[in-house]
Amino acid sequence: MQASKFQQAQAPLKERYKRDAKAAFLTLRAEGTPGKDTITCKVQTGRGLALAGIHPKAGGSGLDLCSGDMLLEALVACAGVSLSAAATMLGVTLRSAKVFAEGDVDLRGTLGISDDVPVGFTDIRLRFDIDADVSKEVREQLLALVERYCVVFQTLQRPARTEVSMNVLRKAA
């Protein structure tokens, strides 16, 4: 996409959001249905149903998606889109680009083996391999823009406030 087309697409949105900050707020939603007879969760995605389960190293079958992988995939997707947008705005032609994410999890936390071990990722690494004619300065600009504007990356850097609730639809007799 040309930078001018990208800017034209965003210009009216930016103007509206400057005038009306409330219009800039977006609530994204996801919904899932935990399995009744399996340790899985059916998650409706924009492209169909995804069946998530437990990673084989934590006792899963390996037939279902791992939510940890899905988190890394969301990071790769967001970072890839952010890279494309940044390259467009800087006038950089990416002949090719690949985005990689990997994360470390100590399963002793997830499996409840050790209270000292945290549940979740302890380290996440994000890498871009690009084929482009760019100086070191432009490469650093690209990376800085991706880091700044990638929603998933920023959420991992500065976790969102979270709350958890549970509604009981049928009370026990």
N, C-alpha and C positions, 0 to 999 in steps of 0.2 A: 504494500500500500504506500502511496505517496504521502509525505508529511502533510502536504496541503489538504488532501482529502481527509486525513485523520484529524487535523486541526478543525476543518469545517464540520466534521461530525461531532466533535466535542464542544465547539464554540457556543452553540445555543444552550447546551447543558451547563457549561461553566457560568454563563451569564445568568441563567435561571437560578442556579445555586448560590450565586453571589447575592442576588436580590432576595431569595427565599431559602434560608439555610435549612429549614425543615424539609424542603423538597429533596434535599440531597441524601436524606436518610433512607436506607434500604434494609429491610429485614429479609434475610435468606432463611430458608427452612429446609429441613430434612426430616424424613419419617422412616421408621423401620418397624418391623414386626418380628419379635423374637420367636424362634422356633419352639414348637410345643413338644416335639419328640426328639429334637436335635439341639445341640449347643451351637446355634446359628442365629443370624438376624437377616431378614430380607429387607434390603434398603432400596427404596424407589429412587432412581437417578433420573436425570434429564434424558437419558438414552435407554432406559429400561431398568429391569430389576437386577440388583446385585445381591448375591448371597455371601454374607461374611461369616467367618467362623474362626476357630482358634488355630493359630500357627501350629504346624506339626511338631515343632520343638517344645510346644506347651501342651501337647496331647491331642491336637486336631488331626483331621484326616488328610489335610493337604489339598482337598478337593474344593474348598471354599476360599474366598478372598480373605486376606488378613487385613484387619483394620489399620495396623501399623503400616503395611504396604500402601494402603489407600491414603493415609496421611502423607506419606512421602510422594505418592503420585499427585496428590493435590498441590503439594509444594512445587513439584516439577512443572505441572500444568501452569500454575500461576507465574512462576519464574520465567517460563518459556514465553508466555504472553507478554510479560513485562519486558523481557529482552527484545522481543519483536517491536513493541511500542517504542522503547528507548532507541533502538537502532533506527527506526523510522524517523523519529524526531531529530536525531543527530545526523540524518542523511547517510547512515552507514549501510552498505549493502552486505548482507550476510549471505555468502555463497552457500554455506551450510552451518548448522548449529545443532548441538545436542546438549541436553540438560540432564544432569545426573544428581540423584540424592541418595544418600545412604545414612542409616542411623543405627546406633548401638543401643541394645536393650539387654539388661541383665535379667533373665527370666526367673531368677530366684525371688525377685520382688513380686512379679506377676503370680507366681505359683505359691506365694506365701511362705517360702522356705526361710526367709530372713527378713526381720523387721527393719534391719539396717539398710537394706537395699531398696532404692526407690522403684516404684512401679512406673514404667514408661521409658521414653528415650532419655539417655544420659548425654548423648552427643549426636548431632546431625551435621552432615557435610553436604554442601551444595556446590556443584561444579558445572562450569560451562565450557564446552569445547567449540570454538567458533573458527570458521574459515572466513576471514575478512581482512581487507587492507586497512589496518588501524594502528595508530601509534600507541605507545604505552599510555599516554594521557587520555586518548579516546577510549581505550579499553577500561581504564579506571573510571571514566565518566559513565560508560555503559553499566559497569558493575554497581556504581553508586546509585544510579537511577533504578536499577532492578531492586537493590536492597531497600531503597526508599519507598517505592511504589508497589511492590509485590505484597498484596494483602496477607497471604498465607505466611510469608516470611516475617512480616512485621508482627503478625499475631503470635508467632512462635518466639519472637524476640521480646515482645511485651504482651504477655498473656492477657486475654480479655477477662473482665469480671465474669464469673460464672455463677449460676445458681442451679440447684437440682431440686426437683419436687416430684411427688408421686401422688396421683389421684387413685383412690380405691373406688372402682365402679360398682362393686358388689361386696357388701360387708359380710363377713363370716357370721353364720348363725349361732 
